[in-house]
Amino acid sequence: MSRLNLGVTEIKEFFIKKLALSSTLGLDEYLLELPVVKALARGATIDFQQSVTFLVGENGTGKSTLMEALAIALGFNEEGGSKNFRFSAAATVSNLSDQLVVSKFILPDDGFFLRAESFYNLATKVDELGVSGYGNRSLHNQSHGESFLTLVEERFRGNGLYLLDEPEAALSPMRILSLMVQLDRLVKAKSQVIIATHSPILMTYPGATIYSLDYDGIKKVNYQETEHFKLTKEFLNEPSRMLHYLLDDPE
C-alpha cells in the first residue's frame, strides 16, 4: 500500500459549493422528523470548502437519506452508479431531492454515487453492462471489500464528483486504509469527494471538512470531536474497563 503524500493539491473551484433546503412543502412525512432535515429547514446549510467532505452522525439522523437525495438531485441513480446508470430495486425513494438546492460551480468530467447498502445491485448492473471498465473481472467474483475497492480503483478516474455512502460497511480496517490512499489519488486528480461515514479512520484524512449531523443541528467539527473517534479511542485505551461497564451484572 503506497504512502499518503500530505502535500496534496486540492481543487480551487468546486463542482458543488453549497447544499440547502428550499422548503419542506410536500416532503414525505417521515422526512420532517429527521434531524438533518429539521436543521436544513431552520436555515442551516452545508458548505463544501475542501476537496473532501465527511458527513457524520448517529444512525437515524438522516445521513444516508441526505446522500441519496443529493445524488438524485445531481442526476445519479438512487442505488448507485454514474449518471448513465438507470435501474432500481428499491421499494421507496424519498422525495427530499425535490426541495434540495444545490449550488453548482463547474461541471465535472466524471462522477459516481457508491453506497455499500445497494452495492450488490450495482455490481449486478455492472456485469450486465460489461466489466471492461472495472478491471475486466466480475465484481461478483470478488469478495465484498475487494470488489468495492476494485470499483473505486478502476472506475473513479479523477477530475470528478464522487459520493460515497458508508463505504466502511464493506471494508476491513486495512481496506479502509487502502480506500484512504484512493481518496488521496482522487484529490490529487482534482476531484471532489463527499462521504457519509461512521469510520474514525477515514475521518482523519488531512484537510477534510467534517460536518456532524446530530439532534442539535449541523455543525463543523474536527475528527477528535466526533463521538465516533472519542468512543473508539476510549474503548481501545481501556477495553477491560469498558467491557466491565457494559457487560458485568450490576448485582
Secondary structure by P-SEA (a helix, b strand, c coil): ccccccbbbbbccccccbbbbcccccccccccccaaaaaaaabbbbbbcccbbbbbbcccccaaaaaaaaaaaaccccccccccbbbbcccccccccccbbbbbcccccbbbbbbccaaaaaaaaaaaaccccccccccccccaaaaaaaaaaccccccbbbbbccccccccaaaaaaaaaaaaaaaaabbbbbbbccccccccccbbbbbbbccccbbbbcccccaaaaaaaaaaacaaaaaaacccccc
